Structure formats: structure tokens, C-alpha cells
Amino acid sequence: MSMHHRIILYLERAGLYHLARLNSHWFLLDESLVSAFIERWRPETHTFNMPFGECIVTLQDVVFQIGLPVNGEALSGCLGEFEKFIEGGRPAQEWFQDLFGELPPSNKVKQMTVHFILFHERFRMLPADATEDTVRIYARAYIMMLLSTQLFGDKSANRVHIQWLPYLANLDDMGRYSWGSAALERLYRCILNSIRSSLKFKIRNTRRHINMDNRTR
């Protein structure tokens, strides 16, 4: 999605502009290196056990590497279903319509997420004659994509989570949240989940080999 200069103002207020600038470049993911780090992660201490000693990802690293604010209010809360009611007793889809000017097609909605193609196709380029209200809509769409696909992405890699709707309702207030703390917590959780998945895979393989050995005997 194009980062129009009129959208930059809202990204700066939210404390996400540096992250958005990183998003404008392509980075290659070294999967072997990531796997090696995960293998050396110790969940009991939240540290990487390296040959030269222990090391850890800190809030200071988050600030220096991706420029996210770490001071401010904690992010909390999650929407269970797209149809569930949220603040003010209003359905999430009504709030979605207010914030983005339209409802997503039903085939683009899945549980708590909306397919990112909707955002990419509908809000990719800001019209040259856009009013300030339209700019705010496009800024919300850009931030939704930024949060769901880069900062808090999941394995689907193509879904935008609607849990961010309450934060997008007031763009001027987004800067009071500690996005860096939330990103670091998410990193720890993803590493732990990866370790658990890897452990389950190894256990299944071990049991399979034992069963095969027993049958051959």
C-alpha cells in the first residue's frame, strides 16, 4: 500500500512511522538462522543460550531496531467474533463501516479477521482530491495492514485482525500506547509456540519410529 505524504502525519502521531518506513523495503528472511535462534531459546529464562553466553531481546532493542514507543498504556482486549458487540453495544461490523466507510463482503470475513486483499484493493492509492475524512480512512486501513501483517502477523499471512478496531477509532490517541512492549511480548509468545510445536513434532516422530521398530521385530 502506498504511503502517501498525507497519511504520514497520522503514522507519526501513532508512533508507527519508523515501522512503516521499514515496511517500504524488502527484507529476506533467513529461515535457517531463525530456526537456529529458536533452538537456543530457553523459556525458563527468556534468553538465547549462545556459545558466547546468554543474550536477550530487550525493549531497548525494540526502540533502536524498529522505532516503536515503549512508554505508554498497555494494549489489551480481543474481539471474539466479527459479529460480537463491542464498545457502546454496537456490532463490530457497524463500527467497521463507520471507520472505513463500507462493510467488507461476507466472503472476505473469517471469524475475527478480514482478508487483506480487501484493504489492498480498496485502499491501495489515496485519491488526489481526497478530503481529510477520506485521508483518515486510508490511514486507518494502512495502520490495520501494518499491524496485522508486519508487527503482529500470524501464520495465515493474509488476514487483517479486527481486534485493532478500538484503537483505530481515535487516530490521535494511538500514540499513547506502548506498541513496543506489545511487539516484544508477541515475539516471546511466538518463540514459545514454535518451541512447543517443534517438541510435539519430535515426540510424534519418536513414537512413530518406536512403533515401526516394534512392528519389524
C-alpha positions as CSV (number, residue, x, y, z in Angstrom):
1,M,0.0,0.0,0.0
2,S,1.3,3.4,-0.9
3,M,2.4,5.6,2.0
4,H,1.0,8.9,0.9
5,H,2.5,12.0,2.5
6,R,-0.9,13.0,3.9
7,I,-1.0,9.6,5.8
8,I,2.4,10.1,7.3
9,L,1.1,12.6,9.8
10,Y,-1.2,10.0,11.3
11,L,1.6,7.4,11.4
12,E,3.8,9.8,13.2
13,R,1.1,10.5,15.8
14,A,0.6,6.8,16.3
15,G,4.3,6.2,16.8
16,L,4.4,3.8,13.8
17,Y,6.1,5.9,11.2
18,H,9.5,4.3,11.5
19,L,8.0,0.9,11.3
20,A,6.1,2.0,8.1
21,R,9.4,3.2,6.6
22,L,10.9,-0.2,7.2
23,N,7.9,-1.7,5.5
24,S,8.8,0.2,2.3
25,H,11.8,-2.1,1.8
26,W,12.1,-5.8,1.2
27,F,13.9,-7.9,3.7
28,L,14.9,-11.5,3.1
29,L,14.1,-13.9,6.0
30,D,16.9,-16.3,6.8
31,E,14.7,-19.2,8.0
32,S,17.7,-21.3,8.9
33,L,19.1,-18.5,11.1
34,V,15.7,-18.1,12.8
35,S,15.4,-21.8,13.4
36,A,18.9,-21.8,15.0
37,F,17.9,-19.0,17.4
38,I,14.7,-20.8,18.3
39,E,16.7,-23.9,19.1
40,R,18.8,-21.9,21.5
41,W,15.8,-20.2,23.3
42,R,15.4,-21.1,27.0
43,P,11.8,-20.4,28.0
44,E,12.6,-20.6,31.7
45,T,14.9,-17.6,31.4
46,H,13.6,-16.0,28.2
47,T,17.1,-15.9,26.9
48,F,19.1,-17.3,23.9
49,N,21.8,-19.7,25.1
50,M,24.6,-18.8,22.7
51,P,28.2,-20.1,22.6
52,F,29.5,-16.8,23.9
53,G,26.9,-16.6,26.7
54,E,23.2,-15.7,27.2
55,C,21.6,-12.8,25.3
56,I,18.1,-11.4,25.2
57,V,15.9,-9.1,23.1
58,T,15.0,-6.1,25.2
59,L,12.7,-3.1,25.0
60,Q,15.8,-1.0,24.1
61,D,16.3,-3.3,21.1
62,V,12.8,-2.7,20.0
63,V,13.2,1.1,20.2
64,F,16.5,1.1,18.3
65,Q,15.6,-1.5,15.7
66,I,12.1,-0.7,14.7
67,G,11.5,2.6,16.4
68,L,8.4,1.7,18.4
69,P,7.3,3.6,21.5
70,V,7.7,1.6,24.7
71,N,6.3,4.2,27.1
72,G,2.5,4.4,27.5
73,E,-0.6,2.4,28.1
74,A,-0.7,-1.3,27.6
75,L,-2.6,-2.9,24.8
76,S,-5.3,-5.2,25.9
77,G,-8.5,-6.8,24.9
78,C,-9.5,-9.0,22.0
79,L,-12.7,-9.4,19.9
80,G,-14.0,-12.9,19.9
81,E,-16.2,-12.9,16.8
82,F,-16.7,-10.4,14.0
83,E,-20.4,-10.3,14.9
84,K,-19.8,-9.7,18.6
85,F,-20.7,-6.4,20.2
86,I,-18.0,-4.1,21.3
87,E,-17.9,-0.6,22.9
88,G,-21.3,1.2,23.1
89,G,-23.2,-2.0,22.4
90,R,-22.7,-1.8,18.7
91,P,-21.8,-4.7,16.4
92,A,-18.2,-4.8,15.1
93,Q,-19.4,-4.6,11.5
94,E,-21.2,-1.4,12.2
95,W,-18.1,0.1,13.7
96,F,-16.1,-1.2,10.7
97,Q,-18.5,0.6,8.4
98,D,-18.1,3.9,10.4
99,L,-14.3,3.7,10.3
100,F,-13.8,2.6,6.7
101,G,-16.9,3.8,5.0
102,E,-18.2,0.4,3.9
103,L,-18.8,-3.1,5.0
104,P,-16.5,-5.9,3.9
105,P,-18.0,-8.6,1.7
106,S,-19.1,-11.7,3.6
107,N,-16.6,-13.8,1.6
108,K,-13.8,-11.7,2.8
109,V,-14.7,-12.2,6.5
110,K,-13.5,-15.2,8.5
111,Q,-14.1,-15.3,12.3
112,M,-12.0,-12.4,13.8
113,T,-10.3,-11.3,10.5
114,V,-10.9,-9.7,7.1
115,H,-8.9,-10.8,4.1
116,F,-6.1,-8.3,3.4
117,I,-6.9,-8.2,-0.3
118,L,-9.9,-6.0,0.6
119,F,-7.6,-3.4,2.1
120,H,-5.0,-3.8,-0.6
121,E,-7.5,-3.4,-3.5
122,R,-9.8,-0.8,-1.9
123,F,-7.3,1.5,-0.1
124,R,-4.1,1.0,-2.1
125,M,-3.9,4.5,-3.5
126,L,-5.2,7.7,-1.9
127,P,-7.2,9.8,-4.4
128,A,-5.5,13.1,-5.3
129,D,-8.6,15.0,-4.3
130,A,-9.2,13.2,-1.1
131,T,-10.9,15.1,1.8
132,E,-9.4,14.9,5.3
133,D,-12.1,12.4,6.3
134,T,-11.0,10.2,3.4
135,V,-7.4,10.5,4.4
136,R,-8.2,9.3,7.9
137,I,-10.0,6.3,6.4
138,Y,-6.9,5.4,4.3
139,A,-4.7,6.0,7.3
140,R,-6.7,3.5,9.3
141,A,-6.5,1.0,6.5
142,Y,-2.7,1.4,6.3
143,I,-2.3,1.0,10.0
144,M,-4.5,-2.1,10.1
145,M,-2.4,-3.7,7.4
146,L,0.8,-2.6,9.1
147,L,-0.2,-4.1,12.5
148,S,-1.7,-7.3,11.2
149,T,0.9,-8.2,8.5
150,Q,4.1,-6.9,9.9
151,L,4.1,-6.2,13.6
152,F,1.5,-8.8,14.8
153,G,1.3,-11.1,11.8
154,D,0.2,-14.8,12.1
155,K,0.7,-17.9,10.1
156,S,-2.1,-17.1,7.7
157,A,-0.1,-14.1,6.3
158,N,-3.2,-12.8,4.5
159,R,-5.6,-11.8,7.3
160,V,-6.2,-8.5,9.0
161,H,-7.4,-8.9,12.6
162,I,-10.3,-6.7,13.7
163,Q,-9.1,-6.5,17.3
164,W,-7.4,-3.2,16.3
165,L,-10.7,-1.5,15.6
166,P,-11.0,0.1,19.1
167,Y,-7.5,1.6,18.7
168,L,-8.3,3.0,15.2
169,A,-11.5,4.7,16.4
170,N,-9.4,7.7,17.5
171,L,-6.2,8.0,15.5
172,D,-4.9,10.9,17.6
173,D,-4.9,8.7,20.7
174,M,-2.9,5.8,19.1
175,G,0.4,7.3,20.2
176,R,-0.4,6.9,23.9
177,Y,0.0,3.1,23.7
178,S,3.2,1.0,24.2
179,W,3.4,-0.7,20.9
180,G,7.0,-1.8,21.5
181,S,6.0,-3.7,24.7
182,A,3.2,-5.5,22.8
183,A,5.6,-6.4,20.0
184,L,8.2,-7.8,22.4
185,E,5.6,-9.8,24.2
186,R,4.3,-11.2,20.9
187,L,7.9,-12.2,19.9
188,Y,8.3,-14.1,23.2
189,R,4.9,-15.8,22.7
190,C,5.7,-16.8,19.1
191,I,9.1,-18.3,20.0
192,L,7.5,-20.3,22.8
193,N,4.7,-21.6,20.5
194,S,7.4,-22.5,17.9
195,I,9.3,-24.5,20.6
196,R,6.1,-26.3,21.6
197,S,5.3,-27.2,18.0
198,S,8.8,-28.4,17.4
199,L,8.7,-30.5,20.6
200,K,5.3,-32.1,19.6
201,F,6.7,-32.9,16.2
202,K,9.8,-34.6,17.7
203,I,7.6,-36.6,20.1
204,R,5.4,-37.8,17.2
205,N,8.4,-38.8,15.1
206,T,9.9,-40.6,18.1
207,R,6.7,-42.6,18.7
208,R,6.4,-43.4,15.0
209,H,9.9,-44.8,14.9
210,I,9.3,-46.8,18.0
211,N,6.1,-48.3,16.6
212,M,7.9,-49.1,13.3
213,D,10.7,-50.8,15.2
214,N,8.2,-52.8,17.2
215,R,6.4,-54.0,14.1
216,T,9.6,-55.0,12.4
217,R,10.6,-57.2,15.4
